[in-house]
Amino acid sequence: MKILWQTKSQLLQKSFQDGKLNSNLNGGNTYDLQAIFALKKHYDIKVDDNAVRKDHEGILSYLYRLQMRTNPADLVVMEPFPVVFGRRRKSQQTVAVIHHIDPKIREKSAFHRWFFSRLLKKLQHLDRVITVSEYWNDFLQNEGCSNTEIIYNSFEVSAFSSLKKSDADFLRKYNIPDKRSEEHT
């Protein structure tokens, strides 16, 4: 199976090419890179050069390029910009990865309101929409996306393997609710 990951982020593309996490990646791009690396263990996956916005490329040139070019793949994973402005082949399975929809950005301008409105409409027509929490899953379903699935953000387990504390201490230290305790109170 050939998978094509569509992002406008040069930094995500470079991290993929380098095979390591760049410390300048934001949380969403870090999640995306971890997903790409997990998929790479089992599938032929590439970051789509056509979807990455180039240095000094005007927004209109970038948007035009997204509309004109599609690469063959069995599955295309799309981030928000390619969802809104890109084009896909009908024979391709499509999945979107949505981390959040920032209401402050959404209300920032007429363009942003249009962008998020179009994003929500286009998501409804994809094969699957992956989100990172129950909150965003519920939000997207309330907006008409019945094709959602949650894949939670991960963390590097080995970073916590040296902890010699009990589970309760760990949960308390990181302010994680202990559902077992809540059920017994």
GUMIMI-558525 format. One line per 5 residues: number of its first residue (from 1); their letters; for each residue y, x, z of N, C-alpha, C. Coordinates in steps of 0.1 Angstrom, whole numbers, plus 2048, in hexadecimal, padded with zeros to 3 digits. Layout:
# residues N
NUM) A) Y:X:Z:Y:X:Z:Y:X:Z  ... $
//
This chain:
# residues 185
1) MKILW) 7F4:808:800:800:800:800:80C:809:800  816:806:7F7:822:80D:7F6:82D:805:7FD  834:80C:807:83F:805:80E:84C:80C:80B  856:804:809:863:809:807:86C:804:811  873:80E:819:87C:80A:823:88B:80B:81E $
6) QTKSQ) 892:7FF:81E:89F:7FF:819:8A9:7FF:825  8B2:80A:825:8BC:80B:82F:8C8:811:828  8D4:80E:82D:8E0:815:827:8E3:822:82E  8DC:825:839:8DF:830:841:8D9:83E:83C  8E3:847:839:8DF:854:835:8D8:85C:840 $
11) LLQKS) 8DD:859:84C:8D7:860:858:8C8:85C:85A  8C5:84F:858:8B7:84B:859:8AF:852:84E  8B4:852:842:8AD:858:837:8AA:867:83A  8B4:86E:83F:8B3:87C:842:8A9:87F:84D  8A9:876:857:8A0:877:862:891:875:85D $
16) FQDGK) 890:86C:854:882:869:84E:87E:876:846  887:87B:83E:884:887:836:881:893:83F  888:895:84A:886:8A0:853:87A:89E:85C  875:891:85D:86A:88E:865:86C:88F:874  879:88D:878:87D:88D:886:889:885:889 $
21) LNSNL) 88A:881:895:895:878:89A:8A1:880:89B  8AC:87C:895:8B9:882:896:8C0:87C:8A2  8C6:884:8AA:8CC:87F:8B6:8D9:876:8B3  8DE:876:8A7:8E9:86D:8A4:8E5:85F:89F  8D8:85D:89E:8D4:84F:89A:8D7:845:8A5 $
26) NGGNT) 8DB:839:8A1:8DE:82F:8AB:8D0:828:8AF  8D1:81F:8B8:8C4:819:8BD:8BC:812:8B3  8C3:80A:8AA:8BC:803:89F:8B6:80D:895  8BD:817:892:8B7:821:888:8AC:829:88F  8AC:82B:89C:8A2:832:8A3:895:829:8A2 $
31) YDLQA) 897:81C:8A5:88C:813:8A4:886:813:896  88F:813:88C:88A:813:87E:882:820:87B  887:82B:87F:880:838:87C:873:838:883  872:833:88F:865:832:896:85B:82A:88F  860:81E:889:858:815:881:853:81C:875 $
36) IFALK) 85C:823:86E:859:82A:862:84E:835:865  850:83C:86F:846:847:872:838:840:876  838:835:87D:82C:82E:880:825:82A:873  82C:824:86A:827:81F:85E:822:82B:855  829:836:856:825:841:84D:817:847:851 $
41) KHYDI) 813:844:85D:805:849:861:7FA:842:858  7FD:836:853:7F3:82E:84C:7F6:82A:83E  803:82C:83A:808:827:82D:811:831:826  812:82F:819:81C:837:811:829:830:813  832:836:81A:83F:830:81D:84A:83A:819 $
46) KVDDN) 855:834:814:860:83C:80F:86D:835:813  878:83C:816:885:836:817:88A:835:809  88F:829:806:894:826:7F8:8A1:82D:7F6  8A1:837:7ED:8AE:83E:7EA:8B8:835:7E4  8B4:82A:7DD:8BD:821:7D7:8C5:819:7E1 $
51) AVRKD) 8BF:817:7ED:8C6:80F:7F7:8CF:817:800  8CE:824:800:8D6:82D:809:8E4:82E:803  8EE:82C:80A:8FC:82D:806:900:83C:805  904:841:7FA:907:84F:7F8:915:853:7FE  917:860:801:924:865:805:92F:861:7FB $
56) HEGIL) 93A:85D:800:946:85A:7F7:943:84F:7ED  939:847:7EE:936:83C:7E5:93E:830:7E9  945:82A:7E0:94C:81E:7E3:943:813:7E6  948:809:7EE:93F:7FE:7F2:93B:7F6:7E6  944:7F4:7DC:940:7EC:7D0:935:7F3:7C8 $
61) SYLYR) 936:800:7C7:92C:808:7BF:91F:807:7C7  91F:808:7D4:913:807:7DC:90D:7F9:7DA  915:7EE:7DB:910:7E1:7DA:90A:7DE:7CC  911:7E3:7C2:90C:7E2:7B4:8FE:7E9:7B2  8FD:7F5:7B8:8F1:7FC:7B7:8E5:7F5:7BE $
66) LQMRT) 8E8:7EF:7C9:8DE:7E7:7D0:8D9:7DB:7C8  8E2:7D5:7C0:8DE:7CA:7B8:8D6:7CE:7AC  8D9:7DA:7A6:8D4:7DE:799:8C6:7E5:79A  8C3:7EB:7A5:8B7:7F3:7A6:8AD:7ED:7B0  8A1:7ED:7AC:896:7EA:7B5:88B:7F3:7B2 $
71) NPADL) 884:7F8:7BC:879:801:7BB:86C:7FA:7BD  862:7FD:7B6:855:7F7:7B8:84F:7FA:7C6  84A:7F1:7CC:843:7F3:7D9:83B:7E6:7DC  831:7E7:7E4:829:7DB:7E8:831:7D4:7F3  838:7DB:7FC:83F:7D5:807:84D:7DC:808 $
76) VVMEP) 857:7D4:809:865:7DA:80B:86A:7D5:819  86E:7DF:821:873:7DC:82E:882:7DE:82C  88A:7D4:830:898:7D4:82D:8A0:7D3:83A  8AB:7DB:83A:8B5:7D9:845:8BF:7D0:840  8C9:7CC:848:8D2:7C1:845:8DA:7C3:837 $
81) FPVVF) 8E0:7CF:835:8E7:7D0:828:8DF:7CE:81C  8D3:7D4:81B:8CA:7D1:80F:8C6:7C2:80F  8C4:7BC:81A:8C0:7AD:81A:8CB:7A6:813  8D8:7A8:818:8E3:7A0:813:8E6:7A4:804  8E7:7B0:801:8EC:7B5:7F4:8E1:7BA:7EA $
86) GRRRK) 8D5:7BC:7EF:8CB:7C1:7E6:8C4:7B7:7DE  8BA:7BC:7D6:8B2:7B4:7CE:8A4:7B8:7D0  89B:7AE:7CE:88D:7B1:7D0:885:7AB:7C4  879:7B1:7C2:870:7AC:7B8:868:7A1:7BF  866:797:7B7:85E:78B:7BD:850:78F:7C1 $
91) SQQTV) 84B:799:7BB:83D:79D:7BE:83C:7A5:7CB  848:7A9:7D1:848:7B1:7DD:848:7A9:7E9  841:7AD:7F3:842:7A7:800:84E:7AD:807  856:7A5:80E:863:7AA:814:863:7A6:822  868:7B0:82A:869:7AF:838:877:7B4:83C $
96) AVIHH) 87E:7AD:845:88B:7B2:84A:889:7B6:858  891:7C0:85C:891:7C5:86A:89F:7C2:86F  8A0:7B9:879:8AD:7B5:87F:8AD:7B8:88E  8B6:7C1:892:8B7:7C5:8A0:8C0:7BC:8A8  8CB:7B8:8A2:8D4:7AF:8A8:8DF:7AB:89E $
101) IDPKI) 8E6:7A0:8A2:8F1:79C:89A:8FD:79B:8A3  906:7A4:8A3:910:7A6:8AC:91B:79B:8AA  91D:792:8B3:927:787:8B1:935:78C:8B0  938:797:8B6:946:79D:8B5:948:7A1:8A6  93E:7A8:8A1:940:7AD:893:93F:7A0:889 $
106) REKSA) 937:797:88D:936:78B:884:943:784:883  94B:783:88D:957:77C:88D:963:785:88A  961:791:886:96B:79B:884:974:798:878  96E:792:86D:975:78F:861:96E:785:859  974:780:84E:96E:776:845:962:77D:83F $
111) FHRWF) 963:789:83B:958:790:834:94C:791:83E  94E:794:84A:943:795:854:93D:787:856  945:77D:857:93F:76F:859:936:76C:84D  93B:76F:841:934:76D:834:927:775:834  928:782:838:91D:78B:838:911:785:841 $
116) FSRLL) 915:782:84D:90A:77D:856:905:770:852  90D:767:84D:908:75A:848:8FE:75C:83C  902:765:833:8F9:768:828:8EC:76F:82D  8ED:778:837:8E1:77F:83C:8D8:774:842  8DD:76B:84A:8D4:761:850:8CD:758:846 $
121) KKLQH) 8D4:755:83B:8CE:74D:830:8C4:755:829  8C6:761:826:8BD:769:81E:8B0:76D:827  8B2:76E:834:8A6:771:83C:89C:766:83B  8A0:75A:839:897:74E:839:88E:74F:82D  891:757:823:889:758:817:880:764:816 $
126) LDRVI) 881:76C:820:878:778:820:86B:775:826  861:77D:824:854:77B:829:853:77C:838  85B:785:83E:85A:786:84D:867:78C:851  86C:788:85D:878:78E:863:873:794:871  875:7A1:872:871:7A8:87E:87D:7A9:887 $
131) TVSEY) 87C:7A5:894:887:7A7:89D:881:7AE:8AA  88A:7B1:8B3:886:7BA:8BE:885:7B3:8CB  888:7A7:8CC:888:7A0:8D9:886:791:8D8  882:78B:8E2:881:77C:8E2:88F:776:8E0  899:77C:8E5:8A7:776:8E3:8AA:775:8D5 $
136) WNDFL) 8A8:780:8CD:8AC:780:8BF:8A2:778:8B7  895:777:8BB:88C:76F:8B4:890:760:8B6  894:75C:8C2:898:74E:8C4:8A5:74C:8BC  8AE:755:8BC:8BB:754:8B5:8B8:751:8A6  8B0:75A:8A0:8AD:759:892:8A6:74C:88E $
141) QNEGC) 89C:748:897:896:73B:895:89F:72F:896  8A9:730:89F:8B3:725:8A0:8BC:725:894  8BD:730:88C:8C5:731:880:8BD:72D:874  8B0:729:876:8A8:725:86B:89E:72F:865  89C:73A:86C:892:744:868:885:741:86F $
146) SNTEI) 87C:73B:868:86F:738:86E:865:743:86C  868:74D:866:85F:758:862:861:765:86A  864:763:877:868:76E:880:85C:773:888  85D:780:88B:853:786:894:859:790:89C  855:792:8A9:85B:79C:8B2:852:7A8:8B2 $
151) IYNSF) 859:7B4:8B0:853:7C1:8B3:85D:7C8:8BC  859:7C9:8C8:863:7CE:8D2:867:7DD:8D0  873:7E0:8D4:877:7EE:8D4:86D:7F6:8DD  86B:802:8D9:861:80A:8E1:869:816:8E7  862:81D:8F0:867:829:8F6:85C:833:8F6 $
156) EVSAF) 860:83F:8F7:856:84A:8F7:84F:84A:904  842:846:904:83A:845:910:839:853:917  838:85D:90F:836:86B:915:842:86F:91E  84E:869:91B:85A:86C:923:858:867:932  84F:85D:934:84D:858:941:83F:85C:947 $
161) SSLKK) 838:864:940:82A:867:945:82A:870:951  835:877:953:836:880:95F:839:879:96C  83D:86C:96B:840:865:977:834:863:980  835:867:98C:82A:866:996:82C:85A:99F  835:851:99C:838:846:9A5:82F:83A:9A1 $
166) SDADF) 82F:831:9AA:827:825:9A8:82D:81C:99E  826:812:999:82C:809:98F:838:802:995  837:7FE:9A1:842:7F6:9A7:84F:7FF:9A7  84D:80C:9AB:859:815:9AB:85F:817:99D  856:818:993:85A:819:986:862:80D:981 $
171) LRKYN) 85D:801:984:864:7F5:980:871:7F4:987  872:7F7:994:87E:7F6:99B:888:800:996  884:80C:993:88D:817:98F:894:813:982  88C:80D:979:892:80A:96B:896:7FB:96A  897:7F4:976:89C:7E7:977:894:7DD:96D $
176) IPDKR) 887:7DF:96D:87E:7D7:965:878:7CC:96E  87A:7BF:96B:874:7B5:973:865:7B5:974  85F:7B3:980:851:7B3:981:84C:7A5:982  847:7A0:977:843:792:976:839:78E:980  830:797:983:826:794:98D:82C:791:99B $
181) SEEHT) 837:798:99F:83E:796:9AB:845:788:9AB  84B:785:9A0:852:779:99E:849:76D:99F  83D:76E:99A:833:763:99A:82F:760:9A8  82F:76A:9B1:82A:768:9BF:835:764:9C9  841:763:9C5:84C:760:9CE:84F:751:9CE $
//
